[in-house]
Amino acid sequence: MTEIFGYTACRQLSQMFLAVFFFHSSEYVLAAAIHGRSKVNLSSLLMSKAYVFAMMFSLLEYVVEIALFPGLKEYWWISNLGLVMVTNGEIIRKLAIITAGQAFTHLIKVYHEEHHNLITHGVYRFFRHPSYTGFLIWSVGTQIMLCNPISTIGFAIVVWRFFAQRIPVEEFFLRQFFGSEYEEYALRTPSGVPFVK
């Protein structure tokens, strides 16, 4: 059980805690900067019960595996790949938020606002939903960084499923707001989430 206090665990867990802290605090700060502090509340931290449960499960998996199979956590090339994924996912997501500006919200817009324009430049040239792309890469990367095989698969499935269900709903409203302009954009630009058109 002393492995939990060793170099590997300290490095991996500190990277994980830093990644989670930076992700959530920067989401809140960006939302406040873009929409104004009066329109932002703690929900902008994006910490649902399901998300907290998933993160707690991943930490439990980490502790159990490092105690029983410490060698499993010593694959530095896998852990470093996860760190690269976390960094790249964070960059993609934050670029999406900054590029969209006021058009970006954490909730699906069900009515069209005056300042809500169709964004097709920047990272939106490559993906229709780059913030989802970034979060998918980031969340799976956190588990690869910890060398958590069960949580890696679980996070990939759950996050993919969440976006696979969310994207059609969001795009229904985007088609209502922007009509043929959105249709043309959707035809030439992938969603950014694998296997989701």
C-alpha positions as CSV (number, residue, x, y, z in Angstrom):
1,M,0.0,0.0,0.0
2,T,3.0,2.3,0.2
3,E,2.9,2.7,-3.6
4,I,0.1,5.3,-3.1
5,F,2.8,7.6,-1.5
6,G,5.5,6.8,-4.1
7,Y,6.7,9.0,-7.0
8,T,4.4,7.4,-9.6
9,A,1.2,8.0,-7.7
10,C,2.3,11.5,-6.6
11,R,3.0,12.5,-10.2
12,Q,-0.1,11.0,-11.7
13,L,-2.5,12.1,-9.1
14,S,-1.1,15.7,-8.9
15,Q,-1.4,15.9,-12.7
16,M,-5.0,14.7,-12.4
17,F,-6.0,17.1,-9.7
18,L,-4.3,20.0,-11.5
19,A,-6.1,19.0,-14.8
20,V,-9.5,18.8,-13.1
21,F,-9.0,22.1,-11.1
22,F,-7.8,24.0,-14.2
23,F,-10.6,22.6,-16.4
24,H,-13.4,23.6,-14.0
25,S,-12.1,26.9,-12.8
26,S,-11.3,28.0,-16.4
27,E,-14.8,27.1,-17.5
28,Y,-16.2,29.3,-14.8
29,V,-13.8,32.2,-15.4
30,L,-14.5,32.1,-19.2
31,A,-18.2,32.0,-18.7
32,A,-18.0,35.0,-16.4
33,A,-15.7,36.9,-18.7
34,I,-17.9,36.2,-21.8
35,H,-21.4,36.5,-20.3
36,G,-20.8,38.7,-17.3
37,R,-20.6,37.6,-13.6
38,S,-24.3,38.2,-13.0
39,K,-25.3,35.6,-15.6
40,V,-23.0,32.9,-14.2
41,N,-23.6,30.6,-11.3
42,L,-21.9,27.5,-9.8
43,S,-23.4,25.3,-12.5
44,S,-20.8,26.8,-14.8
45,L,-18.3,24.7,-12.9
46,L,-19.9,21.7,-14.7
47,M,-19.8,19.4,-11.7
48,S,-22.9,17.2,-11.9
49,K,-23.5,14.3,-9.5
50,A,-22.8,11.8,-12.3
51,Y,-19.5,13.5,-13.1
52,V,-18.4,13.6,-9.4
53,F,-19.4,9.9,-9.1
54,A,-17.3,9.0,-12.2
55,M,-14.3,10.9,-10.9
56,M,-14.6,9.2,-7.5
57,F,-14.8,5.8,-9.2
58,S,-11.7,6.6,-11.2
59,L,-9.8,7.5,-8.1
60,L,-11.0,4.4,-6.4
61,E,-9.9,2.3,-9.4
62,Y,-6.5,4.1,-9.2
63,V,-5.9,3.4,-5.5
64,V,-7.0,-0.3,-5.8
65,E,-4.9,-0.9,-8.9
66,I,-1.7,0.8,-7.5
67,A,-2.0,-1.2,-4.3
68,L,-2.7,-4.6,-6.0
69,F,-0.9,-4.1,-9.3
70,P,1.6,-1.3,-8.9
71,G,3.4,-2.2,-12.2
72,L,0.2,-1.3,-14.1
73,K,0.8,2.4,-13.3
74,E,4.4,2.4,-14.4
75,Y,3.8,2.6,-18.1
76,W,5.1,6.1,-18.5
77,W,4.5,6.3,-22.3
78,I,0.8,5.5,-21.7
79,S,0.6,8.1,-18.8
80,N,2.4,10.7,-20.9
81,L,0.0,10.0,-23.9
82,G,-2.8,10.8,-21.5
83,L,-1.2,14.0,-20.4
84,V,-0.9,15.0,-24.1
85,M,-4.5,14.2,-24.6
86,V,-5.5,16.2,-21.5
87,T,-3.5,19.2,-22.7
88,N,-4.8,19.0,-26.3
89,G,-8.4,18.5,-25.3
90,E,-8.2,21.5,-23.0
91,I,-6.8,23.6,-25.7
92,I,-9.4,22.6,-28.3
93,R,-12.2,23.2,-25.8
94,K,-11.0,26.6,-24.7
95,L,-10.4,27.7,-28.3
96,A,-14.0,26.7,-29.1
97,I,-15.3,28.7,-26.2
98,I,-13.2,31.8,-27.0
99,T,-14.0,31.6,-30.7
100,A,-17.7,31.3,-30.2
101,G,-17.8,34.0,-27.5
102,Q,-21.4,34.9,-26.5
103,A,-22.7,32.2,-28.9
104,F,-21.2,29.6,-26.5
105,T,-23.2,28.5,-23.5
106,H,-23.1,25.4,-21.3
107,L,-26.8,24.8,-22.0
108,I,-28.5,24.1,-25.3
109,K,-30.1,27.2,-26.7
110,V,-33.8,26.6,-27.4
111,Y,-34.5,30.1,-28.7
112,H,-32.5,32.4,-31.0
113,E,-30.9,35.5,-29.4
114,E,-29.8,38.6,-31.3
115,H,-26.1,38.0,-30.6
116,H,-26.2,34.3,-31.5
117,N,-24.4,33.9,-34.8
118,L,-23.4,30.7,-36.6
119,I,-19.7,30.3,-35.9
120,T,-17.8,28.6,-38.8
121,H,-14.3,30.0,-38.4
122,G,-11.4,29.0,-36.1
123,V,-11.7,25.5,-34.7
124,Y,-15.3,25.5,-36.0
125,R,-13.8,25.1,-39.5
126,F,-12.7,21.6,-38.5
127,F,-15.6,20.5,-36.2
128,R,-19.1,21.6,-35.7
129,H,-18.8,20.9,-32.0
130,P,-15.2,21.4,-31.0
131,S,-16.0,22.0,-27.4
132,Y,-17.4,18.4,-27.3
133,T,-14.4,17.1,-29.2
134,G,-12.1,18.8,-26.6
135,F,-14.0,17.4,-23.6
136,L,-14.1,13.9,-25.0
137,I,-10.3,14.0,-25.6
138,W,-9.7,15.6,-22.2
139,S,-11.9,13.2,-20.2
140,V,-10.6,10.0,-21.7
141,G,-7.1,11.5,-21.4
142,T,-7.5,11.9,-17.7
143,Q,-8.0,8.2,-17.3
144,I,-5.2,7.2,-19.7
145,M,-2.9,9.6,-17.7
146,L,-3.8,7.5,-14.6
147,C,-3.4,4.2,-16.5
148,N,-6.9,3.3,-15.5
149,P,-8.1,0.7,-18.0
150,I,-11.7,0.3,-16.6
151,S,-12.3,4.1,-16.3
152,T,-10.7,4.8,-19.7
153,I,-13.3,2.5,-21.4
154,G,-16.1,3.7,-19.1
155,F,-15.4,7.4,-19.7
156,A,-15.1,6.9,-23.4
157,I,-18.5,5.1,-23.6
158,V,-20.4,7.4,-21.2
159,V,-19.0,10.7,-22.6
160,W,-19.5,9.6,-26.2
161,R,-23.1,8.5,-25.4
162,F,-23.8,11.8,-23.7
163,F,-22.7,13.8,-26.8
164,A,-24.3,11.3,-29.2
165,Q,-27.7,12.1,-27.5
166,R,-27.0,15.8,-27.1
167,I,-25.8,16.7,-30.6
168,P,-29.1,15.8,-32.4
169,V,-31.1,17.9,-30.0
170,E,-28.7,20.9,-30.2
171,E,-28.6,20.6,-34.0
172,F,-32.4,20.5,-34.2
173,F,-32.4,24.1,-32.8
174,L,-29.4,25.2,-34.8
175,R,-31.3,24.2,-38.0
176,Q,-34.3,26.2,-36.7
177,F,-32.1,29.2,-36.1
178,F,-29.9,29.2,-39.2
179,G,-31.7,27.1,-41.8
180,S,-29.9,26.3,-45.0
181,E,-26.7,28.0,-43.7
182,Y,-26.4,25.4,-41.0
183,E,-27.4,22.6,-43.4
184,E,-24.5,23.5,-45.7
185,Y,-22.1,23.8,-42.8
186,A,-23.2,20.4,-41.4
187,L,-22.6,18.8,-44.8
188,R,-19.0,19.9,-45.1
189,T,-17.9,19.8,-41.4
190,P,-17.8,16.7,-39.2
191,S,-19.4,16.8,-35.8
192,G,-16.1,16.2,-34.0
193,V,-17.4,13.3,-32.0
194,P,-16.6,9.9,-33.7
195,F,-19.6,8.1,-35.4
196,V,-21.9,11.0,-34.7
197,K,-23.1,12.7,-37.9
